[in-house]
Amino acid sequence: MSFNFNLAKSGKILINSHRGYSQLYPENTLHAFEGAIKEGTYSLEIDVAMTIDNKIVVIHDHSVDRTSNGSGFVEEMTLAQLEALDFGAWFAPKFRGTSIMTLEELIHWAIKNQVGLVVEVKQRQRRFEFLAELKILLDSIPFAYGYTQLLAFDHPLMVRAKEIMPRVKTQVVTIARYCNHLEAVMCSGADFVCIEYPHANEDDLRSFKKAGLGIRLYFQPNDEGLHPIEHLRLKYGGDVKADVIRWMQEGLLDMISHDDISMLKELAHEAGLEPV
Protein backbone atom coordinates (compact mmCIF):
# COMPACT_ATOMS: atom_id res chain seq x y z
CA MET A 1 0.00 0.00 0.00
CA SER A 2 1.46 3.34 -1.05
CA PHE A 3 0.67 6.83 -2.31
CA ASN A 4 1.25 7.72 -5.97
CA PHE A 5 3.26 10.95 -6.13
CA ASN A 6 3.99 10.60 -9.87
CA LEU A 7 0.93 11.74 -11.81
CA ALA A 8 2.50 13.53 -14.81
CA LYS A 9 0.83 12.59 -18.12
CA SER A 10 -2.00 10.82 -16.26
CA GLY A 11 -4.58 13.54 -16.88
CA LYS A 12 -4.33 14.41 -13.19
CA ILE A 13 -2.11 16.62 -11.05
CA LEU A 14 -1.49 16.62 -7.32
CA ILE A 15 -2.62 19.71 -5.45
CA ASN A 16 0.02 19.88 -2.75
CA SER A 17 -1.21 22.04 0.12
CA HIS A 18 1.65 23.96 1.73
CA ARG A 19 1.72 23.27 5.49
CA GLY A 20 -1.78 21.91 5.01
CA TYR A 21 -4.57 24.28 3.98
CA SER A 22 -2.68 27.08 5.68
CA GLN A 23 -4.63 29.86 4.02
CA LEU A 24 -7.73 29.01 6.06
CA TYR A 25 -6.35 27.11 9.06
CA PRO A 26 -3.34 27.35 11.39
CA GLU A 27 -0.41 25.87 9.50
CA ASN A 28 0.98 22.41 10.19
CA THR A 29 -1.92 21.47 12.47
CA LEU A 30 -4.59 18.82 12.24
CA HIS A 31 -7.09 21.57 11.36
CA ALA A 32 -5.07 22.44 8.24
CA PHE A 33 -4.61 18.81 7.24
CA GLU A 34 -8.28 17.94 7.63
CA GLY A 35 -9.16 21.17 5.79
CA ALA A 36 -7.14 19.98 2.80
CA ILE A 37 -9.09 16.71 2.69
CA LYS A 38 -12.38 18.60 2.83
CA GLU A 39 -11.27 20.34 -0.37
CA GLY A 40 -10.73 16.97 -2.03
CA THR A 41 -6.93 17.12 -2.06
CA TYR A 42 -4.64 14.44 -0.67
CA SER A 43 -1.07 15.70 -0.80
CA LEU A 44 0.51 17.75 2.00
CA GLU A 45 3.84 19.50 2.37
CA ILE A 46 4.72 19.65 6.06
CA ASP A 47 7.76 20.58 8.15
CA VAL A 48 9.44 18.71 10.98
CA ALA A 49 12.17 19.08 13.59
CA MET A 50 13.32 17.04 16.58
CA THR A 51 13.03 18.09 20.21
CA ILE A 52 15.82 17.85 22.75
CA ASP A 53 14.29 14.56 23.95
CA ASN A 54 14.32 13.12 20.42
CA LYS A 55 10.66 13.46 19.46
CA ILE A 56 9.95 14.56 15.88
CA VAL A 57 7.24 17.23 15.74
CA VAL A 58 5.41 19.04 12.93
CA ILE A 59 6.37 22.72 12.82
CA HIS A 60 7.88 25.07 10.25
CA ASP A 61 9.90 27.62 12.21
CA HIS A 62 12.97 26.90 14.28
CA SER A 63 11.28 28.73 17.16
CA VAL A 64 7.73 28.53 18.47
CA ASP A 65 7.35 32.31 18.80
CA ARG A 66 5.36 33.00 15.62
CA THR A 67 2.88 30.12 15.76
CA SER A 68 2.24 29.58 19.46
CA ASN A 69 1.72 31.41 22.73
CA GLY A 70 5.21 30.42 23.87
CA SER A 71 8.81 31.26 23.18
CA GLY A 72 11.91 29.20 22.52
CA PHE A 73 13.63 27.00 19.97
CA VAL A 74 12.07 23.67 19.07
CA GLU A 75 15.38 21.80 19.16
CA GLU A 76 16.04 23.10 22.69
CA MET A 77 12.62 22.16 24.08
CA THR A 78 11.06 18.89 25.22
CA LEU A 79 7.92 17.42 23.74
CA ALA A 80 6.11 18.07 27.02
CA GLN A 81 7.02 21.75 26.83
CA LEU A 82 5.67 21.96 23.28
CA GLU A 83 2.49 20.09 24.13
CA ALA A 84 1.77 22.68 26.84
CA LEU A 85 1.56 25.44 24.21
CA ASP A 86 -1.35 26.64 22.06
CA PHE A 87 -0.62 26.46 18.33
CA GLY A 88 -3.98 27.73 17.07
CA ALA A 89 -5.01 30.97 18.78
CA TRP A 90 -2.38 33.04 16.92
CA PHE A 91 -4.32 32.32 13.71
CA ALA A 92 -7.85 32.88 15.01
CA PRO A 93 -9.61 32.64 18.41
CA LYS A 94 -11.74 29.70 17.26
CA PHE A 95 -8.61 27.56 17.00
CA ARG A 96 -7.57 28.18 20.60
CA GLY A 97 -6.31 25.03 22.30
CA THR A 98 -4.74 23.49 19.19
CA SER A 99 -1.88 21.14 20.07
CA ILE A 100 1.33 20.46 18.19
CA MET A 101 1.38 17.15 16.30
CA THR A 102 4.13 14.57 16.33
CA LEU A 103 5.21 13.13 13.00
CA GLU A 104 4.21 9.71 14.30
CA GLU A 105 0.63 10.89 14.83
CA LEU A 106 0.53 12.52 11.42
CA ILE A 107 1.84 9.46 9.55
CA HIS A 108 -0.80 7.23 11.12
CA TRP A 109 -3.45 9.82 10.18
CA ALA A 110 -2.10 10.10 6.62
CA ILE A 111 -2.13 6.36 6.00
CA LYS A 112 -5.66 6.07 7.38
CA ASN A 113 -6.83 8.87 5.07
CA GLN A 114 -4.72 7.89 2.03
CA VAL A 115 -2.76 11.16 2.11
CA GLY A 116 0.76 11.62 0.73
CA LEU A 117 3.24 13.53 2.89
CA VAL A 118 6.13 15.64 1.62
CA VAL A 119 8.11 15.98 4.84
CA GLU A 120 10.56 18.89 4.88
CA VAL A 121 13.44 18.55 7.31
CA LYS A 122 13.99 21.74 9.32
CA GLN A 123 16.54 20.21 11.69
CA ARG A 124 19.66 22.38 12.11
CA GLN A 125 21.50 20.64 14.96
CA ARG A 126 22.06 16.91 15.49
CA ARG A 127 21.00 16.21 11.90
CA PHE A 128 22.34 12.66 11.76
CA GLU A 129 20.69 11.89 15.09
CA PHE A 130 17.48 13.21 13.56
CA LEU A 131 17.82 10.78 10.63
CA ALA A 132 18.48 7.90 13.02
CA GLU A 133 15.29 8.68 14.96
CA LEU A 134 13.35 9.12 11.74
CA LYS A 135 14.49 5.69 10.56
CA ILE A 136 13.29 4.11 13.80
CA LEU A 137 9.93 5.84 13.35
CA LEU A 138 9.43 4.92 9.69
CA ASP A 139 10.55 1.34 10.28
CA SER A 140 7.98 1.00 13.07
CA ILE A 141 4.91 2.02 11.04
CA PRO A 142 3.65 -0.31 8.30
CA PHE A 143 3.43 1.44 4.89
CA ALA A 144 5.09 4.63 6.23
CA TYR A 145 7.73 4.64 3.52
CA GLY A 146 5.04 4.40 0.86
CA TYR A 147 3.24 7.52 2.06
CA THR A 148 6.17 9.84 2.66
CA GLN A 149 8.80 11.75 0.74
CA LEU A 150 11.64 13.38 2.63
CA LEU A 151 12.32 16.95 1.44
CA ALA A 152 15.29 19.23 2.07
CA PHE A 153 17.37 22.09 0.73
CA ASP A 154 20.31 20.12 2.16
CA HIS A 155 21.21 17.70 -0.65
CA PRO A 156 24.04 15.92 1.25
CA LEU A 157 21.59 15.20 4.07
CA MET A 158 19.30 13.49 1.58
CA VAL A 159 22.23 11.39 0.36
CA ARG A 160 22.78 10.31 3.97
CA ALA A 161 19.06 9.58 4.37
CA LYS A 162 19.20 7.23 1.37
CA GLU A 163 22.26 5.49 2.80
CA ILE A 164 20.58 4.59 6.08
CA MET A 165 17.02 4.24 4.72
CA PRO A 166 17.24 2.69 1.23
CA ARG A 167 13.44 2.60 0.96
CA VAL A 168 12.92 6.30 1.63
CA LYS A 169 11.84 8.53 -1.27
CA THR A 170 13.44 11.96 -1.32
CA GLN A 171 12.78 15.35 -2.85
CA VAL A 172 15.36 18.12 -3.13
CA VAL A 173 14.86 21.85 -3.59
CA THR A 174 16.69 23.78 -6.30
CA ILE A 175 16.72 27.58 -5.99
CA ALA A 176 19.03 28.35 -8.91
CA ARG A 177 19.73 27.09 -12.43
CA TYR A 178 22.98 25.17 -12.30
CA CYS A 179 25.43 24.51 -15.15
CA ASN A 180 24.31 20.90 -15.19
CA HIS A 181 21.00 21.03 -13.37
CA LEU A 182 20.18 17.37 -13.89
CA GLU A 183 23.55 16.23 -12.59
CA ALA A 184 23.19 18.45 -9.51
CA VAL A 185 19.87 16.78 -8.68
CA MET A 186 20.94 13.24 -9.54
CA CYS A 187 23.99 13.53 -7.28
CA SER A 188 21.60 13.71 -4.34
CA GLY A 189 19.92 10.45 -5.31
CA ALA A 190 16.56 12.22 -5.21
CA ASP A 191 13.35 10.80 -6.63
CA PHE A 192 11.69 14.22 -6.94
CA VAL A 193 12.82 17.79 -7.49
CA CYS A 194 11.10 20.92 -6.17
CA ILE A 195 11.42 23.96 -8.43
CA GLU A 196 10.26 27.56 -8.34
CA TYR A 197 9.20 29.49 -11.43
CA PRO A 198 12.06 32.06 -11.48
CA HIS A 199 14.65 29.28 -11.82
CA ALA A 200 12.65 26.91 -14.01
CA ASN A 201 13.66 26.13 -17.59
CA GLU A 202 11.74 23.86 -19.94
CA ASP A 203 14.87 22.07 -21.15
CA ASP A 204 15.71 21.22 -17.55
CA LEU A 205 12.16 20.05 -16.84
CA ARG A 206 12.29 17.74 -19.85
CA SER A 207 15.67 16.37 -18.80
CA PHE A 208 14.34 15.74 -15.29
CA LYS A 209 11.41 13.81 -16.70
CA LYS A 210 13.59 11.85 -19.11
CA ALA A 211 15.68 10.80 -16.11
CA GLY A 212 12.56 9.56 -14.31
CA LEU A 213 12.28 12.33 -11.73
CA GLY A 214 9.03 13.65 -10.36
CA ILE A 215 8.62 17.44 -10.37
CA ARG A 216 6.89 19.73 -7.90
CA LEU A 217 6.32 23.41 -8.73
CA TYR A 218 6.13 25.56 -5.62
CA PHE A 219 4.60 29.05 -5.68
CA GLN A 220 6.03 31.39 -3.06
CA PRO A 221 3.50 33.38 -1.00
CA ASN A 222 3.73 37.17 -1.12
CA ASP A 223 3.01 39.93 1.38
CA GLU A 224 0.92 41.96 -1.09
CA GLY A 225 -1.95 39.47 -1.11
CA LEU A 226 -1.60 39.02 -4.87
CA HIS A 227 -2.46 35.92 -6.84
CA PRO A 228 0.91 34.11 -7.13
CA ILE A 229 0.74 34.14 -10.94
CA GLU A 230 0.11 37.90 -10.94
CA HIS A 231 2.90 38.42 -8.42
CA LEU A 232 5.34 36.52 -10.63
CA ARG A 233 4.22 38.38 -13.75
CA LEU A 234 4.69 41.76 -12.09
CA LYS A 235 8.11 40.75 -10.84
CA TYR A 236 9.50 38.99 -13.92
CA GLY A 237 7.24 39.89 -16.84
CA GLY A 238 6.09 37.48 -19.53
CA ASP A 239 3.06 35.22 -19.60
CA VAL A 240 3.64 33.21 -16.43
CA LYS A 241 0.27 31.48 -16.50
CA ALA A 242 0.78 30.29 -20.08
CA ASP A 243 4.14 28.82 -19.11
CA VAL A 244 2.77 26.95 -16.11
CA ILE A 245 -0.27 25.64 -17.98
CA ARG A 246 1.93 24.49 -20.86
CA TRP A 247 4.19 22.62 -18.45
CA MET A 248 1.19 20.90 -16.89
CA GLN A 249 -0.33 20.00 -20.24
CA GLU A 250 3.00 18.63 -21.50
CA GLY A 251 3.23 16.37 -18.47
CA LEU A 252 6.26 18.08 -16.96
CA LEU A 253 4.72 18.57 -13.51
CA ASP A 254 3.44 16.01 -11.02
CA MET A 255 2.35 18.43 -8.32
CA ILE A 256 1.80 22.14 -7.79
CA SER A 257 2.12 23.60 -4.32
CA HIS A 258 0.91 26.70 -2.47
CA ASP A 259 -1.12 27.78 0.57
CA ASP A 260 -4.24 28.47 -1.53
CA ILE A 261 -5.83 25.19 -2.60
CA SER A 262 -8.66 26.80 -4.59
CA MET A 263 -6.14 28.74 -6.69
CA LEU A 264 -4.19 25.57 -7.47
CA LYS A 265 -7.36 23.75 -8.46
CA GLU A 266 -8.31 26.58 -10.82
CA LEU A 267 -4.92 26.32 -12.55
CA ALA A 268 -5.36 22.58 -12.94
CA HIS A 269 -8.81 23.03 -14.47
CA GLU A 270 -7.48 25.65 -16.90
CA ALA A 271 -4.87 23.11 -18.00
CA GLY A 272 -7.59 20.51 -18.53
CA LEU A 273 -6.30 18.30 -15.70
CA GLU A 274 -8.09 16.73 -12.77
CA PRO A 275 -6.84 18.19 -9.46
CA VAL A 276 -6.37 15.54 -6.79
N, C-alpha and C positions, 0 to 999 in steps of 0.2 A: 504494500500500500504506500503510495507516494503522491506528491503534488507535481503537476506538470507546469514547470516554469517556462517551457519553450513552446510558444504558440505562434511564432512567425510563420506566415504562409498557410495558416489554418483557417483563415477567415475570422479569427478572434484575436483579441489583444488583452493582456492583463492590465487591469486598472490597479496600480500599486499605490495604496493610500499611505502617505508619508506620516509616520508616527501614528498610524491609525487615521480615522477621519478627524484630523486635528483642526480642521476649520470650524467644526461645530462642537467638538468635545475636547476636554483636556487631554493633551497629547500623551501617547504612550501609557494610556490607562485602559482598563477594561471597557469603560464607556466608549472610548474612541474605536476600539476594536469591534465591539458589538455594533456600533454605528456604521462601520464599514460594511458589515454583513447585511444590515438592514437596507443598504443601498444596492445590494446584489453584487458586491465585489468581494473577492476572496484572496487577495494578496496584500500583505502588509510589510512596510519597511519599519523596523523598530530598532532601538538602540539599547545597548547593554554595557554594564560595567560590574566589577566585582567589589564587594565590601571588604573591610579589613578582616572579617571572619569568614571569607571565602564563599559568600553567597552571591550568585549572579542575579542582578536586578535589572528591570527595564526602565531606563531613564536616558535622556539625551545629554544633558549638561554634565560637566564634571562636578559641579556643585548642585545643591538642592535649592539654592536661593531663589531662582526665578520661578520654579514650578511647585513650590511647597511653602508652608508657613514656618519652615526652619532655615537653618544656615549651616554650612559646612560642606566638605568635599566627600563625595560618595565613597571613594576608595579609602577614606580615613574614618568611616563610620561603620557601625555594626548594622546587621539587618534589623535588630530590635529597635535601634535608634531611628532607622528609616520608616519602619512600620508604625512608629508613634506619630509620624507627621501626616499632614493633610495635603494630598496632591491634586485636589480638585477645586477648592474654593478660590484659588488665584484666577481661575478661568471664569467661573460664575458661581454665585451663592448656591445654586441648586445642586452643584456637584460637591458641596462640603462633605467631608468625611471619606473622600476617595483615598484608598490605600495604594501604595506602590505594589507592583506585581513582581514576582520572581520569574526568571526565564522558565524555570521548571513548570510553574503554574500556567504560563502562557503556552508552552509547547503542548501540554495536555489539552488545553482549550482548543488550540489550533488543529490538532489531529481530530478531536471530536467534531469540530465544525468544518473540516476539510479546507483549511486555510493555509496558504503558503507563507512562510516567514523569511524575509530578508533581514538578517540579524547583523546590524552594524556594531562592530567592536569599538567602544569608546575608551577602553582601558589604556591608561598611560604608564602606570607603574606595574611591576610584577606581571608583565604581559605573558611570559611563558607559564607562570603559575596559573594565570587566567585560562590559558589553553588547556592545561592539565585538568583543571576543574570542569571546563566545558566538555572535555572528552568523557569524564566520568558521568556527567549529566546526560549527554547524548547516548552514551552506551547503555544507560539504565532505562531509557524510555523506548519501547518498541515503536518503530517507524519514524523516530525523531529525525534521523538523517534524511529521510525521504521528504520531509516537510520543511526543511530549513536550508537556507544558503547563508554562508558566513560572508559578511561584507566588510571591507576596510579600505582606507586610503593607504595603509601600510602594506605594500606588496610583499616584503620579506616575511611579515607575520603570517600572511596567507600561505606562503611556501611552507613555513613551519607547521601551520595547521594541517596541511595536506600530509606532511611527514608523519605526524602522530595520529592523524585521523584520516586514513586513506579513503574512507567512504564519504567524507564531508564535501559538499559542493560549495564553491567559493565564487565571490563576485568582487572585482576590484574597481576602484574609482580612477578615472583618468581626468585630470583637470588641465590638460595641455594637449597639443598635437606634437607627438614625438617624431624623430627622424624615421624610425621604424616602429610605428605605433603597434602593429600586430606583434612584433617581437617583444616589445615592452610588456604587453599583456600576457603573452604566452610564457614568458619567463617566470611569471607568478604561478603558473599552473592553474589559472582561473578557468572556471566553466562559463562565467558571465562577465560582461564588462558594463559598467555604469558610465554613461557619457552625459555631458551637458551641451546644449546647442552651440554656444560660442566656440567650442573646440571640436565640434563634429564635422566630419568630412565624408562625403558619400563613398569615396574610394576606400577609406578606412572601414566604413560600415560593411561594405561588400566583402572586404578581405576578412573581417571578423566572422561574417557569416560563412564564408567559404571554409574557414578554419573550424567551423562547428561551434562557435561561441554564441551564447545568448546575449541579447543587448537590451539594456534598460535606459530609457531617456528620462532624465530627471530635470524638472523645471524648478528653478530656484524661486522661492517666494520673494516678494518685494514690499517695501515699506509704504509705497504709494497706493496700495490697494488696487493696482491695475491687473487686468487679465494678463497672465504670464506671457502669452503670445504678443500682446500689445506692448508689454514692457520690453521684450526682446527686440521687437521691431523698432521702437523708439530709441533703443540703445545702440543697435547694430545696423538698422536699415534692412532693406530687402523684404521679400515676401516670406516671412518666417512660417506662417501657417501652411503655405503651399509646400515648403520644404518638408515639414513634419508629416503632413498628410501623404506626400509622395513616398517618404520613407516607410510609413505604415503600409501603404498599398503595395509597395514593392516587396514587403516581407522582410524589412531590415530591422524591425523592432519587435521585441517580444512583450515588453511592458513599458508603460508610461507612468510617471510617478510625480505626485504633487499633493498638497494638502487638500485641494478642492476636487472631490470625486466627481461632482456633477460636471465640472469643466472638462475633466479627462474623458468622461463618457460622451460629451458632445463632440470632442475631437474624433473619438473612435467612430461615432455615427457618421460624421462628415467624410471619413475615409472609407465608409462602407463596411466597417468591421463590427463584430459583436463585442461589446465590452464585458469582460468577466472578471 
